[in-house]
């Protein structure tokens, strides 16, 4: 008989400022781990960063005697800055994202008028993943699903019996992510969700954000494929493509832009690095007027 799928140890860190969940995903039979969707704290009013969230992750990794092999991004986040370079400097590991990052870089390179100094080939990252690519975390085997719709570069990392879906799915009582960013598509999102829901029913689903749906007292971030198929309020219970697209597009028209979208995209499309400093040694983020 085939060996059962190895279940990774998963530690979640919930960031209350951005409702983001960062995950440390560890090999239960060894010391290897990956960090998924890390957070660099950012105060927009002052333009200052802080590393409290990332330091909590680093302290946990060190306390458990873990070795970071991967710093994985599910996509270019529009609501928080990535701490991947900060953690890489302190803990090691390779920074990975989907290969469609080049589409995001091209789109937002134009929006922010980045010029020729900004490379649009994904070279800021150590690894660009494609649909079906595999990765190892110690003895944990994983593979990549390309799950666009929220953005063109969204990935789901399937590691052992767990799937880290980023912003594609939320908890069943909250639904799915918006699809109105540049390159987003509700119809594409429908196909991506079906790809995730084709995984075994018992697969654990770990979401990238939680906003505590009405009537729920606590934040939550773990469900299963079976629960999502049965109860997801946007796409569960066999909802058709047409109904989902109509629902998603109507809802997206009511949503404002994320508070940190402008700084987040400029940093995250650079793999978490700040723009190159200017002559005075200071990095600057741009604010395009009527540009989005």
Phi, psi and omega in degrees: 000145178292149178293145177295151179297132181290135180262115180291153168281128184238122174247126182255141175238115183264124179264111186290334182291327184236002182058030180264143172249123171262140182241137164256119186247114191241146174291118182291346181254009182200202185247000183284149177208168172232151173248127184245125174059063178286162185236129168257119181295141184215125174260109187294325183297321181263345184073022183255142175261161177214152187246020182301316181295314180294323180295326177296321176295314181298320179296320178296314180301315181292319181297327180273357181068033183269157176243121182280119176260330183223143168241100192257139174246131177284336178185180173279104185290145179252005185232356174203159177272144178279140175260015186305313180297322179298315180290324178299319180296328184263332187237348184085193180098160178257141180269124182234150177204172179289150184292344177283006171306331181296327177293316179296317180297320179294315181297308185277340171301322177287316182300320181264007176050053188286340179076188187280345181288336180272115181284134182249028183248009180076008186290350176290342181259155179278333182213131175251119185266143174247164176310127177089351178299151179247161175210158178238142172235091190062238177269359178281127176259143179220163173216169190246133169251130173279115186233066181286174181138306172292311169221165179291340188255009185296137176235153165246129176261116177262110186236111186060234181264017185236145177237126180255105197262001181060230183261009182292310176243146168252189175300152185306327182278000179243338170103237187226171181277161178294157184231020187258009173286161177307127181086358179279162182198124178294323179295319177295320178301318179304313180296321180295318179297320178298325177297317178293318184285354174276354174291162179306144184306326184279356179302130177283133179253123177246120186268162183274338180215157166217138182241015175054087182303152179307134180093350179256131186277329188242152171290150181210156183212002180237132173218200176226165175303316181300317179295319180295317180298321185278324196234358181298124190289344179261326192222001181280181177055035175072027180302138182285160175304314184298316180293319180296312181300317179298316179296313185294315182292323177294318180294319182298330180293343181266354188266136172278169179288144175304144186302324185253021186299317186292311176292322185299311184295319181299323180279314188289332176287351174258020181065030178091359178275149174284158173304153181303138179299150175273188187303331181273005178085004182253138174273146180232143172254142185269153176234091181291126181279122183056033186264346181241000000 
